Amino acid sequence: MKLVMIMSVSEHAGKLNDLLVRHGISAFSEMEMKGVKTGVAVDEQENWFGHDRFEALSNLIFTAVDDAKAAELMRALKEFSDRHAAQNPIHALQLDVEHAV
């Protein structure tokens, strides 16, 4: 079993839920949050003055599925991101579930 966490800007939430339904996947939980992109390169140092941050409403979806369904979902998310979310790509993490009750 895999836990899949899907992060996106809120504008993609409806389409992502539709994608889950098409693949027969139920989302366990979904939450809205503030996404932050600092725009600062890794080797640049931020300081208190002139701090640049891009903030956007974001969504985080959690679901647990079997291994085959997780692989199918990750492929579908990659395709969705490539086609519809070039500027704000989908970020998905797949984690092994050691135990579930």
N, C-alpha and C positions, 0 to 999 in steps of 0.2 A: 504494500500500500504506500502511496505517496501523498504528501501534503503539498498542494500547489498554492502559492501566494501570488496574486496578480496585482500589480500596482500600475495605475494609469491616471491621467488627468481626468477630471470628472466628465468632460465632454464625451469620453469614450465609454462611460459606464453603461448606458443603454445598449449600445452595440455589443459590448462584451457580455452582458447578460444574455442577449440574443444568441451569441456564439455558444455560450454554455448550454443553453436550451437545445440548440441544433445538435450538439454533441452528446445530449442526454446526461448532462452533468448538473448536479444541484450545488449551489453555493451554500456552504455552512454559515458563513458570516460575511458581511460587507460593512465597511465603515468609511466615513468621509474623514479626510484629514487635510492639513495644509501641507502642500509639497513645496520644497525650497530647493532652488538651484542657485548656488553661490556665484557662478560665473567666474570663479577665481581658479586659475591654473594651480595644479598641485604644488608647484615649486614657488608660487607667489605667496607672500605673507599678507594676511588680512590685518587691518588695524581698525581701531574704533571710529576713525573719521573716514567718511566716504565709502562706507560698507555697501556693496552692491549685492542685492539678493533679488531673485525673481521668485515670487510666491504665486502659487496657483492652487485651486481646490483640486484635491486628488482623491482617488478611491483605492481601497485595498480590499480584495476579495480573497477569502480562504475557501478551499475545498479539499476533500480527501477522496482519492479515487484509486482504482487498482493500477498496476504498473503500465499495462497496455493503454488504458484510457489516459493516463498522465502523459505518455509519449505522444498520443494523438492530440491532446490538448496543447502541449508545448509546440508542436508543429503548427497547429491552427493559430496560436497566438503569435508566432513568428511571422506567418503569412499576413495576419491582420495588421501587425505592426509595420511590416514592409509596405503594405498597400495603403493603409489608412492613417498611419500615425508617424510619418517620417520626421516631423518636427518635434513631436512629443511621443517617443516610442514607448511601447508597453514594456514593462519590466516584470518578468515572471521568474519565480524561484521554485524549484522542485526539490523537496526534502524527503528522505526516507522516514517512514513511520515505523518505529521499533515496536510499539505496543499501542493498541487501541481498545477501548472498553465501550 
